[in-house]
Amino acid sequence: MNIIYLGKFRGKPVRCQIGHAWQKFAFLGVIVSVLAGVAGTGFWWGFTTKEIVQLTELEEKIDTEKALIRQARMNAQSDLDALATHIGRMQANVTRLNALGQRLVVVAKLDSDEFDFEHKPAYGGPHEPDAGTAMDLNTVLTDLNEQLQSREQQLSLLEDVIMRSELMKEARPAGRPIGKGWISSYYGKRTDPFSGKIEMHKGMDFAGKKGSDIKAVASGVVTWSGERYGYGNLVEINHGNGYVTRYGHNDQIVVNTGDSVERGQTISKMGSTGRSTGPHVHFEVLLNDRQIDPIRFVQSKA
């Protein structure tokens, strides 16, 4: 076997003759070594390139996960901040409810021991073992919810008590049925101005100027508005709780039967109708359908 190499060595071709067996094996070995080296280099390069690609993809995934973790932390922090703000508002509301309740107790002159808004509500019970004893958000929220429910119940009860108290106060006769004038006759036995005999006078007479205002001494519902024997033009008001007031001898009536009236509201004008000797209002207070002395109601403040 002849190998001819063309080169510029002295301008002549170079020829190499391989004739012996060992020369052939040596030449084949060189060729195999060269091919193996080329193949190994290609394999190494391909494997290395694949690892680089995989490493790059892994780094990208790690960056993505880091971004998700940062976003999750930001969301969690935002949720915690919002929850903390909400808890703060709830605590502020509890404080305001306590302050309001305490003021209402003072204004209504109620028992401060019964309606105690300054301290936490008293409650208890047997201890039940719990796996966790650490204070957490659920415990805080539960405690605030219990406080709000307790304050709501107390305020609701307090409202009922105050409403009943105010209604009873408004419905109880108090004050004079006139703005200007004087007492011309008291409740009790007196000499009747028409017969001259001693008779029972079941009311009080307030004299004044004809046409002056007659006012309701308590809130209630008008149950009579018109003429009645002996009373002339009469207004009768039912105040509840057994109380009724009557205003007689009016010149003019400005309310009708069934009307709701408030304390101090003008219901009629002073006159001298019926069995009367001059302008005045005959004022009666009835308790459970029986006339009683109005003096203590007249002298009490509205």
WOMO-V87585 format. One record per backbone hydrogen bond with DSSP energy under -0.5 kcal/mol. NH is the residue of the N-H (numbers start at 0). CO is the residue of the C=O. E is the energy in kcal/mol with one decimal. If there is no record, write none. Layout:
# WOMO-V87585
NH_CO_E / NH_CO_E
This chain:
# WOMO-V87585
2_15_-4.0 / 4_2_-0.5 / 4_13_-3.8 / 5_3_-0.5 / 6_4_-0.6 / 9_7_-1.2 / 10_7_-0.5 / 11_8_-1.9 / 13_4_-3.2 / 15_2_-4.9 / 17_0_-3.6 / 17_15_-0.5 / 18_16_-0.6 / 23_19_-1.5 / 24_20_-2.5 / 25_21_-2.2 / 26_22_-2.3 / 27_23_-2.7 / 28_24_-2.4 / 29_25_-2.1 / 30_26_-2.3 / 31_27_-3.2 / 32_28_-2.6 / 33_29_-2.4 / 34_30_-2.7 / 35_31_-2.9 / 36_32_-2.5 / 37_33_-2.3 / 38_34_-2.9 / 39_35_-3.1 / 40_36_-2.5 / 41_37_-2.3 / 42_38_-2.7 / 43_39_-2.9 / 44_40_-2.3 / 45_41_-2.4 / 46_42_-2.6 / 47_43_-2.6 / 48_44_-2.4 / 49_45_-2.0 / 50_46_-2.3 / 51_47_-2.2 / 52_48_-2.2 / 53_49_-2.7 / 54_50_-2.8 / 55_51_-2.4 / 56_52_-2.4 / 57_53_-2.4 / 58_54_-2.4 / 59_55_-2.1 / 60_56_-2.3 / 61_57_-2.6 / 62_58_-2.4 / 63_59_-2.3 / 64_60_-2.8 / 65_61_-2.6 / 66_62_-2.2 / 67_63_-2.3 / 68_64_-2.6 / 69_65_-2.5 / 70_66_-2.4 / 71_67_-2.8 / 72_68_-2.6 / 73_69_-2.4 / 74_70_-2.8 / 75_71_-2.9 / 76_72_-2.7 / 77_73_-2.5 / 78_74_-2.8 / 79_75_-2.7 / 80_76_-2.7 / 81_77_-2.5 / 82_78_-2.7 / 83_79_-2.9 / 84_80_-2.4 / 85_81_-2.4 / 86_82_-2.7 / 87_83_-2.4 / 88_84_-2.3 / 89_85_-2.4 / 90_86_-2.6 / 91_87_-2.2 / 92_88_-2.5 / 93_89_-2.3 / 94_90_-2.2 / 95_91_-2.5 / 96_92_-2.7 / 97_93_-2.4 / 98_94_-2.3 / 99_95_-2.8 / 100_96_-2.9 / 101_97_-2.4 / 102_98_-2.2 / 103_99_-2.5 / 104_100_-2.2 / 105_101_-2.0 / 106_102_-3.0 / 107_103_-2.8 / 108_104_-0.5 / 108_105_-0.7 / 109_104_-2.3 / 111_109_-0.6 / 114_110_-2.0 / 115_113_-0.6 / 116_114_-0.8 / 128_126_-0.5 / 139_135_-2.0 / 140_136_-2.9 / 141_137_-2.5 / 142_138_-2.5 / 143_139_-2.4 / 144_140_-2.5 / 145_141_-2.3 / 146_142_-2.2 / 147_143_-2.6 / 148_144_-2.4 / 149_145_-2.4 / 150_146_-2.7 / 151_147_-2.5 / 152_148_-2.2 / 153_149_-2.5 / 154_150_-2.9 / 155_151_-2.3 / 156_152_-2.4 / 157_153_-2.8 / 158_154_-2.7 / 159_155_-2.0 / 160_156_-2.4 / 161_157_-2.8 / 162_158_-2.9 / 163_159_-2.6 / 164_160_-2.6 / 165_161_-3.4 / 166_162_-3.0 / 167_163_-2.7 / 168_164_-2.3 / 169_165_-3.0 / 170_166_-2.2 / 171_167_-0.9 / 172_170_-0.5 / 173_216_-1.5 / 174_296_-2.7 / 174_299_-0.5 / 178_212_-0.6 / 181_206_-2.0 / 183_181_-0.6 / 183_204_-2.6 / 184_204_-1.3 / 187_200_-2.9 / 189_198_-2.5 / 191_189_-0.6 / 191_196_-3.8 / 195_191_-2.3 / 198_189_-3.1 / 198_196_-0.6 / 200_187_-2.5 / 201_199_-0.7 / 203_282_-2.8 / 204_184_-2.6 / 205_280_-2.1 / 206_181_-2.5 / 206_204_-0.5 / 207_278_-1.3 / 210_269_-2.6 / 211_208_-2.0 / 213_267_-2.5 / 214_176_-3.0 / 215_264_-2.3 / 218_169_-2.4 / 219_260_-2.2 / 220_237_-2.4 / 221_258_-2.8 / 222_235_-2.6 / 223_235_-1.5 / 225_233_-2.4 / 227_231_-2.6 / 230_227_-1.1 / 231_227_-1.6 / 232_249_-0.5 / 233_225_-3.6 / 233_231_-0.7 / 234_246_-2.0 / 235_223_-2.3 / 236_244_-2.6 / 237_220_-2.9 / 238_236_-0.6 / 238_242_-2.7 / 239_242_-0.7 / 242_239_-2.1 / 243_285_-2.2 / 244_236_-2.3 / 245_283_-2.0 / 246_234_-2.4 / 247_281_-2.5 / 248_230_-3.6 / 249_232_-2.2 / 250_268_-2.6 / 251_268_-1.2 / 253_266_-2.3 / 254_266_-0.7 / 257_221_-3.0 / 258_255_-2.1 / 260_219_-2.8 / 263_215_-3.0 / 264_261_-2.2 / 266_213_-2.9 / 267_213_-1.3 / 268_251_-3.0 / 269_211_-3.0 / 270_248_-0.5 / 270_279_-0.7 / 272_248_-0.9 / 274_229_-1.0 / 275_273_-1.6 / 279_270_-2.4 / 280_205_-2.1 / 281_247_-1.1 / 282_203_-3.4 / 282_280_-0.7 / 283_245_-2.0 / 284_291_-0.6 / 285_243_-3.7 / 286_289_-2.5 / 287_241_-2.6 / 291_284_-2.8 / 295_292_-0.5 / 296_293_-0.8 / 297_293_-2.6 / 298_294_-2.3 / 299_295_-0.7
